[in-house]
């Protein structure tokens, strides 16, 4: 598993672990549909540690880089 922040643009991945201690952040991610088992695609990672744009289903979200460090993913099985 690797942090979401290290995934190249355009690669579909499966969320395996959300290692966040703060319950409010975990609830926020769950409200966006980002939880273990979710398939998402990194669309764009901002330069210089900027936000990471992800696509979950038909929705797009910008996630902070620090938050993405705590979301562990694996490549989606084809």
C-alpha positions in Angstrom: 0.0 0.0 0.0 1.1 3.5 -0.7 -0.2 7.0 0.2 -2.7 8.5 -2.2 -0.4 11.5 -2.4 2.2 9.4 -4.3 -0.1 8.1 -7.1 0.5 9.5 -10.6 -2.3 11.3 -12.5 -4.8 9.1 -14.3 -4.3 5.9 -12.2 -7.3 4.2 -10.7 -6.7 2.9 -7.1 -8.7 1.2 -4.3 -8.7 2.8 -0.9 -7.5 0.2 1.6 -6.9 2.2 4.8 -7.8 5.7 6.1 -5.3 6.3 8.9 -6.8 9.5 10.3 -7.2 10.0 14.1 -9.7 12.9 13.8 -13.2 11.6 13.6 -14.5 14.8 11.9 -12.0 14.3 9.0 -13.0 10.6 8.7 -16.7 11.5 8.6 -16.0 14.2 5.9 -14.2 11.6 3.7 -17.1 9.1 4.3 -19.6 11.8 3.2 -17.5 12.2 0.0 -17.7 8.4 -0.5 -13.9 7.9 0.3 -13.6 4.9 2.6 -12.0 1.5 2.4 -13.1 -0.3 -0.8 -13.7 2.9 -2.7 -12.2 3.1 -6.2 -11.0 6.6 -7.2 -8.8 8.2 -9.8 -6.2 10.8 -9.2 -6.9 13.5 -11.9 -4.3 16.0 -11.0 -1.8 16.7 -8.2 -1.1 20.4 -7.6 2.5 21.5 -7.8 4.6 22.4 -4.7 2.5 20.2 -2.3 -0.8 21.6 -3.6 -4.2 19.8 -3.4 -4.8 16.5 -5.1 -7.9 16.4 -7.4 -9.6 13.0 -7.3 -12.6 11.5 -9.1 -15.0 9.3 -7.1 -17.7 8.0 -9.4 -19.0 11.0 -11.2 -17.8 13.5 -8.6 -14.5 15.4 -8.3 -12.9 16.5 -5.1 -9.8 18.5 -4.1 -8.1 16.9 -1.1 -5.2 18.5 0.9 -1.8 16.8 0.3 -1.4 16.1 4.1 -4.8 14.3 4.1 -3.7 12.3 1.1 -0.6 11.1 3.0 -3.0 9.3 5.4 -5.1 7.6 2.8 -3.4 4.3 1.8 -4.3 2.8 -1.6 -3.5 -0.1 -4.0 -3.8 -0.2 -7.7 -7.2 -1.3 -8.9 -7.3 -4.9 -10.2 -8.1 -5.0 -13.9 
